[in-house]
Amino acid sequence: MHSGKQFSFQEVIFWTRKDIYSLLIISFIPTFCYAVLGWTWLSIPWLPVALLGTAVAFVVGFKNNASYDRMWEARKSWGAIVNASRSWGIMVKDFVSHRHAVSPISDAELRAEQQKLILRHLAWLTALRYQLREARVWEAIYKPHNQEYKDKWFKVSEHNHDLHDQLRKYLSEEEVNAIGQYSNKAAQIMALQGDHLQALLHKGLIEDFRHMELQKLLVEFYNQQGVSERIKNFPYPRQFATLNLYFIKIFVVLVPLGMLQEFDKAGEHFIWLSVPFSALSTWIFTTLEKIGESTESPFEGSANDVPITAISRNIEIDLKEMFGMPDIPAPLKPENNILL
């Protein structure tokens, strides 16, 4: 997520510079052939180009709206995770008690049981965000222009640290090894939470009603994990994305041909203005296409992502402060205005 007032001009130019070079070349070639070689037959009427541009604008707008909806749904899902995590903390603190314990238990032992539930929840958050940062072939962050931008402006924590090392901060070595064999580690960690609640029920540290309330929160976490996984694993439909890209490419080629006559009418040397104006006109469309493409996958690790790493860190701070736990980390700060 970009946390600044706006992307800087330098960032925009760096991100789209290869497109700018390509568009200038595509605009220059027909202009040179028209003005220098006398290939006047290259020019076409502006009206069909304008009609095509209108259609392309609708298609690009549709994709960007759909991409924004995907991003906003992802943000709402993680907002729900924040709220449910805080509820989990206060319910663990208040519901898990030795009031009805089957056998005597000290305050220190009770506190250890509570903290184990909290730390395992933080492990679930860690495993989930690592799963959401895994690469998919359709994600735009792995294209050269986005990869260059990422390497220059920010780093993705999940791409540079090992998941098992991070889980060891919250889970025992036995639990880390137990979930290591599973493909969906986040789901298995939540299953461990369910087993722990069942054990607490048998010990009398929670009673039936409180057990059911805590189980409802586990179901809510599963639901929000499912929302994130659906967005992650089902891309913007490829048939729409493919045709949208082809339409823009056709439009990019035709715009310089349509502008030749228009600038030629203005005077002998004005024909060369078709080069920058054609490049500028088509740059707007190609940049809008890139924006939609970079927004459709909100967990890939780009500057337009939902900041799940920062959200997870804030949840960790809230829960650890709630229980007076040590090693409370500092909130994540944006790197070059990029917060992940």
N, C-alpha and C positions, 0 to 999 in steps of 0.2 A: 504494500500500500504506500502510495506517495503521500507523505505527511506534510509536505510544504504547501505554500500557497498555490503553486503551479509548477509544471515542468519548465525548466529553463530553456531558453532558445538554443543554447549549446547542446542540451540533452536531445531536443527534438531533431536538430540537424544531424547530430551524431547517429541517432537511431534510424534516420531516413536517408542518410547521405548516399548510400548505394542506389537507392531509388532515384534520387535527384540526378546522379550521374547518368543512369540509364535513361531517364526521361529526357534529359538534355540531348543525349545522342539520338534517341528516337525522333525527337523534334527537329534536330539539325539536319538529318539525312534527307528527308523529303524537301526541306526548305532549300538546301544546297542544290539538289537536283532540279528544283523548280526555277530558282533564281540564276544559277550559274550554267547548268546544262540545258536549260530551256525545256524541261520536261513538264510542260504546263498541263498535260493530261493527268498528272498525279492529283490535281485538286478535285475535290468533290463538293457538292452543295452542303451548306452548313445545316440545313433543316434536318436531314436524317441523322446527322451526328448529335444534334440537340435532342432529338427524340430518343435516341439510344442513351444519351446521358441522363435523361429523365428516368428511364427505366432502371438504369444502373443505380441511380440515387435511391430509388425505392428499395431495390434489393439490398444495397449496403445498409440503408436505414433499418430494414427488417432484421438483418443479421446483428447489427449493433444493439438493437432493442432486446433481441433474444439473448445475446451475450450478457447484457446488463442484468437481465432477469436471473440468469444463472449465477452471476456474481452476488446479487442481492439475496438470493435464496441461501447461498452459502454463508453469507454474513449473518443472516437471521438464525441459521442453524447454530452457528458458533456463539451467537448471543444467547441462545437458549441453553447451550452448554455452560456458559458462564453463570447464568441464573441457577441452573440445576446444581452446579458444583458448589455454589455458596449454600444452597439448601441442603446438599449432602453434608457439608461441614457442620452446619448448625444442628442437623438431625443426629449425626453421629455423636456430637458433643452432648446433646441432651437425652437421646434415646438409649445409648449404650451406658448402662449403669449397673452397679452391684446391688441394687435394691432387692431384686428377686433372685440373686445368684444361688445356684444349687449348692455350691461350696464356697467358703470364704475366699475373697480375692482382695488384694491390697489396692490402694489407690494407684500405685506405680504400675501394677499389672494391668489395671483397667485402662490407664492412660496409654500403655503400650498397645493394647488392643485397638483403641481409638486411632492412635497415630498410624497403625498398620493399615487401617482402612483408608486413611487420608493419603498415605504414601502410595498405596496401590492405585488409588484414583489418579494420582499424578503420573504413575507409570502408564495408565491407560491413555491419558492425554498424550504422553510422549510417543507411545506406540502408534496411536491414531495419526498424529501429525507426520510421523515418518512414513506411514503407509500412504498418506495423501500427497507426499512429496515425491513418491516414486514416479519414474518416467513413463509416459505413454507416447506412442508414436505420433499421435495427432497434436501433441502440445507444442505451442509456438515457442516456448522458451529455449528449445533445443535447435531452433533455426539459427543460422550464422549471425544475422543482425541482432537478434535478441541475446544470443550467447555473448557477443562482444559487449553489448550494453551491460549485461550482468557482471561480466568480468571486470569492467571498468568502474562500476558504480556501487556494487554491493555484493555480499556473499550470502549463500543460503546455508544456515547452520546444519540442517538435516543432510545436506550433500557432503559435508566435511567432517562429520562425526559418526561414529559407529553406534547403532541403535542399542546393542547389548551393553556397551559401556555406559550409556545414558540410563538404561533400565536398572543397572546395579546401584544407582543412587537411591532407588525407591524400593527395590525388591531384594529378597534374599537370593543367594546364588542358586539355591534349589529351585526357586520359582522362575528365575531367569532361564535355567536349563530346561525346566518343564515346558515353558511356552516357546522355547527356541525351535521346536520341531514343527510348529504350526505355521501355516501361511498367513492367517489372520490373527496376529498376536494380540491386537487390541480386544477382539471379541473374547479370546481366551482369558485375558486378564480380568475382564468383567465377569467371566464365569467363575474365576477364583474369588471375586468379591461375593458372589452368590453363595459359594461354599463356605466362606468365612461367616457370612450372616447366619447360615444354617447352624454352624458350630456355636456361634454366640447364643442362638436360640436354645440349643440343647443345654448350654451352661447356665441359662437363666439370666444372661446379661442383657437380653432384650426379650420382650414378650410378644405374643402373636400379632397384636395390632401394630406395634412399632416395627416388627419384622416385615409386615406387609407394606407399610409406608416406605421403608427403606428399599424394598424390592421394587416398588413403583418407580423410584428414582433410577434404579438400574435399568428398568425398561425404557425410561426416558432417555438415558444415555445411549442405549442400543438404538432407539429411534433416530436420534440425532446423528449417530455414527452412520446409520443407513442412509440418511439424507446426504451426508458428505460423500459416501461411497458411490451413491447414484450419480451425483454430479461429476465425481472424479472419473468414473468408469464408463459413462455414457456421454460421448462428445456431442457438440453441435452437429446435427446430421450432415454427413459427408456429401450427400447429393446437393444440399443447399450451398455448402462451403465451396464445393468444386465449381459449380455453375457460376457462383458469385465471382470467383477468381477469374474464370474465363471471360465473363462479361466485361470485367474491368480491363483485362488485357486487350480485348478487341477495341474497347473504347480508347485506350491509351494509344493504339496504333492509328485510329481514325481521326482523332482530334487534330493532329498537325495537318492532315490532308484537308480537313474542313476549314482550317484557319488560313490556308494559303491565299485563297481568293479574297478573303475579307481584308487582310493586311495589304494585299497587292493593290486594292482599290484606293488605299490611303496615299500611295506614292511609290516611287521606284525603290527607295531604300527601306521603306517601312516593312517590307516583306520579312526582314530579318527579326522583326519583333515577334513574329509567330513562334520563334524558338522559345524565348522565356515564357511567353504567355501560354503556349501549349504545355510546357513543362509544369508551370504553376497550376494550371487547370487540372491536369491529370494527377499531379502530386496530392492534391486535396483528396481525390478518390482513393488513391493507393494508400494514403495515410489513414483514412477512415477504415479501410479494409484491415490494415495492420492493428488498429485500435480494437476493432471487433475481435480479431483473431487472438489478441493478447488478453482479452477480457473473458473469453468463453471458458477458460480453464482456470478457475480461481484458486487452485491449490498447487499449481505447477512450480512456483518459486520465482515469480516475476515481480516487477515493480507494481503491477496492477492486482496483485493477489489479496485475498483476505489474510490479514496478518495473524495466522494461527499460532506462530511461535511466540509472538508478543502476548497474545491472548492467553496462551498456556502459562506463560511466565506470570502474568497478573493473577491468574487463578492460584498458582502456587504460592504467591506472596500472600494472598488473602487467606488461604487455608492454613498456611504455616503460622501466620500472625494470630489466627483464631485460636490455635492450640499452643501458642508460645513455643514453637519449635525452633531449634537453632538453624544456622546456615540459611537464613532467608536471603534469597538473591535480590539483586537490584532490578528494577524494571528495565526492559530492553529499550535502547535509544535508537532512533533512526540513523542509518548510515547513508550519508548524502541524501537525506530526506526520504529514504526508503526504509519502511518498517515491515518486517516479515514475521 
